Amino acid sequence: MVTNDKGIVSFKHKIMEEVCRLAWNGKLNDSEKEKLVYTMAPGPKSEYCCVYKEREIIRQRIHLACAECTTSNPNSKSIVQVIDAACDDCPISAYSVTDSCRFCLGRPCQNSCHFSAIAPGEFRMHIDSAKCKECGMCAKACPYGAIVHLERPCKKACPVGAITYDEYGFCKINEEKCVQCGHCIHSCPFGAIGSKTYLVNVINDILAEKEVIAMCAPATEGQFGDKITMASVKAALKKMGFADMVEVGLGGDMTAAYEAKEWAEAYKNGKKMTTSCCSAFINMLRQHFPDVFKNNMSSTVSPMCAISRYLKATHNNCTTVFIGPCIAKKSEANDESIKDNADYVMTYGELRALMRSKDIEFEPVEDEYQEASIWGKRFATSGGVANAVLECMQERGEDTKDIKLLRCAGGADCKKALTQIKLGTLAEDFVEGMVCPSGCVGGPSKHKTETETSRARESLLKKADPRKILENLKNYPMDKFSMYRDAK
């Protein structure tokens, strides 16, 4: 995982790796977990204020590595969780007076405050965080620009305003608003936010000799360089004990084919419609725009769900595991209203931790492997879903030249488009919504930077054959499973 928080990422992935080693060896019990805490933080020195705080953070990360809630919110159903022990170093006050304050006689900042929150200090003006209502009037009034808005990075990263703070300054996530996108996780410079991890569940199923099949997201190609193909990933997964692997780009073909039918019908009736692939976008629809969710969202399942249903229809009692850059996919897999979806979801960072726990590395292989069309493979980039749907419509002989598409990448763009649909002011016919900028390749748990991934990705995709979507799907038993969300 390449981010600006390399130290934090390495720390949490090391904990995942060691938890996985214990699980593989049948030693994942309370006693061994506590030994792991002291192994990783032996003391007496610590990166934190004290070794006791470091040990508590490790304990909470072990909880997350075992798909459990942190102790700060034990009954939470959210995938995204806060570790209170790590969340106490951010400034509580949202507005702060800097050294640029000239302590001017007129006190325009003080005069502008309606809550008596700002008053003279010893060397400059001082803001009382207990009284401050974060209205920002003082910052606007200061003629020197000496008052700055210190918005916490986690709150700034959240596209739906789901993050607030309690009276102690600890981050709190409003689960009714949170869309599980995970953008806050890597924005926190203290590693105080994480997500539940299902690696132990996957290990237990492999050890129980269940048929565990991996499903790799289209964004996988390019994540590990231009020498590591889907065939390379499949080989590594089989070494680890997975029975097989299928590329979810094939699910992209399936979703595009069925959404194309819906789009064609909607276009005839003058109805606006949104795509159904991005889990965070769907959560945004359901929680913040329920009427749009009910009336305008495609009823076709996501590519992840499509492949899981295909596998469950052709492999009795198999376990399906989605692998990709997305945190929100974990919430989709946990959605009990969608039958036969992925059993578990893991990110690329979690996959690498699982591989290290078995001392396995990716290696180039000679074999060729392709199940998806190039259109399905490009689902991972912004515009890829819409382009694939249009391709299917054209393959059916439909005229698409007058169709107007809106491709949204990023939370702000998605909210704007959904608001326009709600108000009846959207000019375009269809909306492709992806909460992550650049689409899935820019997901919060990407392995490399978007620039690095894109370069390697294009090199790999150039080798794909030019098969058509609808012709490709004739090779699969599409009549054996449903492609709609409300399937019983």
N, C-alpha and C positions, 0 to 999 in steps of 0.2 A: 504494500500500500504506500503510494507516494503522496504525502501531504506535507503541510507545514508543521505537523505534530508527530514527527518521526519517533521521538523518544517515547511519547505516550502510546503510540501504535505498537511499537516493539514490546513495550511493557505488557500491554493487555494481550497481545498475541502470544507472548511467552507463557502467560498464565493459561491461556487456552491450550497451548501445546502440552503443558505439563498435566493439565486436567485430562486431556485426551490420552496421554501415556498411562495415567492411572486407570482410565476406563478400559483401554486395550488389555491391561494386565489384571483386570477384575479387582482393583484396589481402591476404587473411588468411594471411600467411606469417610465419615466425619473425622476420624483420627488421622487419616492420610491427608485430608484437606488441610487440617491444622498444621501438620508437618510441612506441607507445601508453603503455607503462610510464613513460617519461620525460616524455611530454606531461602525464600525469595527476599525476605527482610530480616536478616540475622541480627542487625544492630551492631553496636550501639548508635552508629551514625545513620543518617537517612537523608534522602533527597528532599523530604518534607520537613516540617517543623520538628517532628519527632518520629521515632520508629513506630510508636503505637498508632499514630495516624496512618502511616504507610501500611501497617499490617491490617488495619480495618479496611482500607481501600482494597487491598488484595482479597480479603474475605468477601467483600461485595462483588468483586470481579469474578470470583469463583462461583458465587451465586448465579451471575449472568451466564457464565460459561456452562452452567448446568441447566439453563433455561428457566431459572428461578427469578423471582422479583428481588430487588434490593430490600433491605429491612426498613427503609424509609417509607415504603408504600407496599406492604406485603400482599395486599389484596388487589393490586393493579392488574388489569388485563392488557395493558399497553406493552408493545414490543420495546419501545424506547423507555429507558429507566434512568433515574438520577441517583448518583452516589453522593449522599450528603457530606460524607467525610472529605470528599475532594472538592466540594462546592462551597468553600468559605474564604476564598482569596480574591474574589472579584469585589470591586468597590460597590457598596450598597447604594450610594447616592448616584442618581442618573446624571446630575449636573454638578460640576465641580469648578471652583475658582482656581485659575492657574497663576503662575508667577508674573504673568503679564498685567495683572491687576495693578492699577496706579493709585488705588485707594483715594479716588477723586472725591472732592468735597461735595459735589452735587448728589452723590449716591443714587444714580438713575436705576441701578439694579434693585436696590432696596425699595425705592419708591414704586417700582413696577410690580413688586411681589404682593399679592393679596392675602398671603398666608403667614406673613411674618417669619418666613423661613430663612431670610438672608439678613445678616447683621455684620457690623465691623468686627474683625478679629484682631490679632496682635499686629500682623504685618499686611494683611489683605482682607477682603470681605470673606465671610464664611457662610456656607449653606448648611442648615440643620436638616439632615436627611429625614428626621422624624416628622418634620413639618412640611417638607417639600412635596408638592403635588405633581412635579415633573411637567408643569405647564410650559416651561421654556421662556417665559416673559423676561426673566432677568438676563438671559443670554441675548435676547433680541435688543434689550435696552442698553447693554454695555457698549460704550463707544469705542473700546479697545479690543473687543472680541475676546475678552479674557475669561469668559465663562464658556466651558465646553460641555457638550453632551456626551457622556460616557455610556453609551448604550452597550449593554453586555453583548458579546459576540454571539452567544446562543440565541438571545432574543432577536438580534438583528438578522440572523440566518433563517429564522422561522417564517415561512411564507403566509401563515394563517393566524399569527398572533396568539399562539397557544401557550407561550411561556410567560410566566409571572414569577413573583418572589414572595416568600412569606416574611413574617416580621423579623426573622433572623438573617434574611438575605439569601436563603437557600432557593435554588431554582425549583419551580413547581410547574408541571406540565398539565394543562387542562386536557384531559383525555377526550372530552366531547368535541374539542376543536382540533386536536392533533391529528395530522394525516399520515403519521408514521414515516415521513420522508427520510428522516435521519440526518437532515442537513445540520442540525444543532450538534450532532455527535462530534464531528471533526472540527467544528468551529470553536469548541470549548478548549481553551489553552491549558486547562488543568485536568482534562480527561474525566470530568465529572458526569458525563452523560454517555451511556452505552446502550447496547441492545441485547436482548436475550439471544442466546446461541444454542443451536440444537445439535451440536456435534456429538454429544454423549448419546443422544437418542439414535443417531445414525450408526454410531459404533455398536450400540447394543443390538440393533437390528442385524448388522453384519455378523456379529458374534453369534447371534441366534440362528445364523444360516438362512435368513430370509433373502429373497431375491430383491436386492436393493439396486435400483437403476437411477443413474444420474441424468439430469437434464440441464445442459449447459446453454446459458443465454447467448443470443447472437452477439452481444458485446464481448464475449470471451475471445473471439478472434482479434489478435493484436494486443491483448492485455499482457502477454508474456513474451512479446517480441515476434519477429517475422519468421522465426525458425520453429516456433511451437504452434503446430496446427491443431485442429480439432481432433485429428487422429492421435496426436501426441498427448492431448488431455485425456482422451479415452484410454490410452495405454496406461497412463499413470493412475487413473481411477481404478482400473482393473487390478493393478498391482496392490492397491489398497484394500481390495475386497469387494468392490462394486461389481455387480453381475454384468453391467453394460452401461453405455452412455448414448443418449440421443441428443442431437442439437435442436434447440428450441426454435431455431430459424424455420424448421419444418412446421412448428406450431404457428409461426408467423404466416406461412403460406395458408394454413388452415383458417386462421382468423381473418386474413385478408379476403379469402374467397367468400366467407359468410358475411362479413361486413359489407362486401360489395353488393350482395343481394339486398341488404337493408338500405344501403345508401341509394341504390337505384329506385327502390320503392319510395323512400323518403323524398327524393328529388322530384319524382312525379307528383307527389302530394304537397310540395312546397314546404316540407318539414325540415328544420335544422336538426343535425345529429352530431354527436361527439363519438370519438373512438373509445375503446374499452380496454386498452392494453396496459397503461401506466397505473399501478396500484395506488400511488399517492394521489394521482389525478382523480381516480374513482372515489377515494376516501374524501377528497375535497368536494366532489359532487354530492356524495351522500350526506356529508355532515354540514356543508355550508350552502349548498344549492339543491335541496331535496326535490324541489319541483322539476328542476332541469334533469336531475338524476332519473326521476320517474318518467319524464316525457321525452327526453332528447338523447339519452345515452343508448348506444348500441347494446343490444341484448346478447351479442356474441361474447364468448368467454375469451380470456387472454390467451396468448400463445403458451404460457406456462401451464394453464389449466387444460388447454387442448391436448398437449403432449401427455400430461398426466392421465387424462381420460383415455387417450389412445393406448397407453401402456397398460392401464388397469383393465381395459377391455380385451387385451391380447396376452396379458401375463397375469394369471390368477393370483391374487393376494400379494402382489409385488408392493414394495415401498418405493415411492418416487421422491427424489431429492433435487430441487432446483438449485443451480449454482449461478450466481451473477453478481452485479455490482449494487444491487438494490436492497435497502432495508425494508421498504414498504411491502415487498413481496412476502415477507414473513407474516404480515397482517393479513394479506390475501389468503395465504395458506391456512391461517387460523380462522378464516371466515366460514362458519358452519353452514351458512346458507348456500354455499357453492359446493356441490357434491363432487367427490372424486378429484379434488384439486391436489396439488403437491402435498405430500405428508410433511416434508421439512424443506427449509430454505437455508442455504448458507452463502455467505459472501466470499469474494476472492481471498480476502485476508483470512477468513476462517478456513477456507480450503487449504491455504498454504500452511496454516498451523496444524491442520489435520495431517497433511502430508509429512511435515517435519516430525510429527509424533511417531511416524512409521519409517522415518529416514528415507523418504521417497522424494525424488526431484523430477521435474519435467525434462524430457529428452526428445530430440528430433527423431521422427520415425519415417520409414519409407512408405508406409501404407497411405492410400488416399481414402478420404471419407467425406462424403457429402450427401445429405438428405434434403437440404433446403435449396430452394431457388436463390438466386442472387437477391431477389426482392425480399425474401424472408430473412436472409442474412443481414440486410440493411435496415431491418426493423429497429436496430439499436441506435440509429442516429436520427436527429430531428428531421422530420419530413419523410422518414422511411416507411412509416405505417401508411400514411396517406398515399404515397407513391405506389405502394403495393396494392392498395385497394383500387386505385385508378387503373393499374395494370390489369387487375382481374376483370374490371368492367370492360376494358378494351378487348381483352381476350374473349369476352362474351359477345363482342361486336357492338357494344353500346357506345354512343357518342358522348365524350366527356369534355369536349373543348370549351363548353360554356360553364362548367362546374367551377365554382369559386371555393378555394380551400384556405383555411387559416391554420398555419402551423405554429403552435405555441410551445415554447421551450423556456421553462422557468415559472416559478409560482406566480409572479406578478402578471405575466402574460396570460396564464391560465385563468386567474381570477377575473381579469378584465374581460376575456372572451365569454366566460360563464355569466358574468353580470350583464353583458350585452344580450345574450340569449334570454336571460330572465326578463329583461326589459323590452325584448322584442326589437332591438336595434342592431342586431348583428347583420352585416351586409353579406357575409360569406354563407355558403351552403352547409359546409361541414367543418368541424374543428378537430384537429389532432392535438391532444393535450399531453404534454410531458412536463412534470414538475421540475425535473433536473435540467439545467441549461445544457444544450448540445444533445439532449436525449439521454438514453441509458449509458452511453459511453462516458458521460460526465457524471455518472451516479456517485453517491457519497462513498461507496466502498470500491471504487475503481482501483486497479492495481498500479497503474502508471498514469502519468499525466495525459490529458486528452491529446496533446500534440504528439507525444511518443506513441500512444495507442493508434492514433489516426494514420500515422506513417506506416507502422507495421501492418495495420489492418488493411490498408489499400493494397499493400504488397500481397497479402494472403488472398484477398477477395478477387484479385485479377486472375487467380488460378481456378476460380469456380467456373463450372460449365454453364452454358446459357439456357438451361431448361426453363420452360414456362411453368407458371404456378399451377394452373388447372390440370395440365398434363401430368405434372409431378404428383398431384393428389390422387390420380387414378391408381397409383401404386399402393395406396393405403386404404384400409377398411373404414371409410368415413361413415358407413351405415351402421357401424357397431357401437357408436357412442354419440352423445348429443353435443352440439357446439353452442348451446344456449345456456345462459346463467341460471335459468329457472328449471333446469332439468331435474326430474324427480329421481 
